[in-house]
Amino acid sequence: MVEYSKVDDNYLERRQLRRGAAGWLLLAGLGVSYVISGDFAGWNFGLDKGGWGGLLIATVLMAVMYACMVFGLAEMSSALPVAGAGYGFARRALGPLGGFATGVAILIEYSIAPAAISVFIGAYVETLGLFGLTNSWPVYLGCYLIFIGIHLRGVGEALRVMFVITAVAVLALIAFVAGMVPKFSAAKLFDIEPTGAFGASTFLPYGIAGVLAALVYGIWFFLAVEGVPLAAEEARDPRRDMPRGIIAAIGVLVVFAALILVLAPGGAGSKSIATSDNPLPAAVRAAYGGDNLLAQIVNYVGLAGLVASFFSIIYAYSRQLFALSRAGYLPKWMSRTGRRKTPYLALIVPGTVGFLLATFTKDGALLINIAVFGATVSYVLLNLSHIVLRVREPELERPYRTPGGVFTTGVALVLAVAAVVATFLVDIVAAAIMAGIFVAALAYFWFYSRHRLVASAPEEEFAAIERAESELSDG
């Protein structure tokens, strides 16, 4: 089905990452950093689709999905520690086409998500009246230039900066939670009037369909945590540190999701923040009847949360693109690394695309939906990969094993399929855009890149080893 092209002896030498740069604590910080912007903006649009009850159910379901999936990823990343992560896992389990499809879905998610986040950063900056801006495109440009520049300096420096920014964002969330507790009232959660939809009530104002529509926004509390294994080739001890890092990250994220989901609408009212681009400062102002010091703190420091996710997801898209390009699935020139062992073209190319998308759409909700569609497609394939590997390769060395085995990832698989369906219900335009990109990428693979893969790429070597072992056992 695939063919391998010849590469020179220096091919992989020009495509090396810096090893040993991250321990489990930095990996856990990376996981939280990927996602923390979802606590500051994006999730609240689910209130407008499903009401508080609908978003609550959706968030619980997505928390279960992510927790189950993370256990599967912890196992696969300890057994197959490669920079391709999801693409590498699916390549081993589902073959070249399945691996490429998974990698492209992840790449779309990680390329589009920073564009959405930059729109939210621009909204926060405009709300603060900083620099006298009335148009946010200079903010988008500044974000991409500054933070891609830091990544070009090296992964160790980038992860440490990311860790500091994330810590500041966590402090802002703690301050928000503490300030909203005295203003909490359960009645405020249910201040959206019930519609005439099937099953509508005070708890579910948009009915049963509202729960499904809200799944897209429940995901935003956890979106991109699955990117931790992308740091496998730069971790100190990936077989031990990957499971510890990603499981710690999902634990922290679940706690913050619960606190924000209850206290923001419970203090301000669901209706008042349902369509806000900066819901936490808006919640403080609504709860306290106007601007105050806490609102200013959350607004200013809340930028750190958005910046943390923006900064870290840039890392994620560059490593996914690097791995796909190094193996020949995408143009090989994009996987070159510089003197500081950073994949500079894999950082710059998607960054340019993201900046243009943010500038011309200025629609954070649309970009979220495109990113979520890519994410949910990848989740289906990732969970399926874990199940296939467990069934087909029971003897594969697994330093960490998923509690519950295939039942755990089976639950995640069912919920991921539901989330894919939800993206079509919420925004058919965004889903169609994503589907179009996805089909074009698969056509590129089928007609061009599958004839030019690189056998010496780590992800391909893992697959070759499995194939050889299978042939020996059959013999």
Buried (B, 14 or more C-beta within 10 A) or exposed (E): EBEBEEBEEEBBEEBEBBEEBBBBEBBBBBBBBBBBBBBBBBBBBBBBBBBBBBBBBBBBBBBBBBBBBBBBBBBBBBBBBBBBBBBBBBBBBBBBBBBBBBBBBBBBBBBBBBBBBBBBBBBBBBBBEEEEBEEBBEBBBBBBEEBBEBBBEBBBBBBBBBBEBBBBBBEBBEBBBEBBEEBBEEEBBBBBEBBEBEBBEBBBBBBBBBBBBBBBBBBBBBBBBBBBBBBBBBBBBBBBBBBBBBBBBBBBBBEBBBBBBBBBBBBBBBBBBBEBBBBBBBBBBBBBEEEBEBBBBBBBBBBBBBBBBBBBBBBBBBBBBBBBBBBBBBBBEBBBBEEBBBBBBBBBBBBEBBBEBBBEBBBBBBBBBBBBBBBBBBBBBBBBBBBBBBEEBEEBEBBBBBEEBBEBBBBBBBBBBBBBEBBBBBBEEBBEBBBEBBEEBBEBBEEEBBEBBBBBBBBBBBBEEBEEEEEEEEE
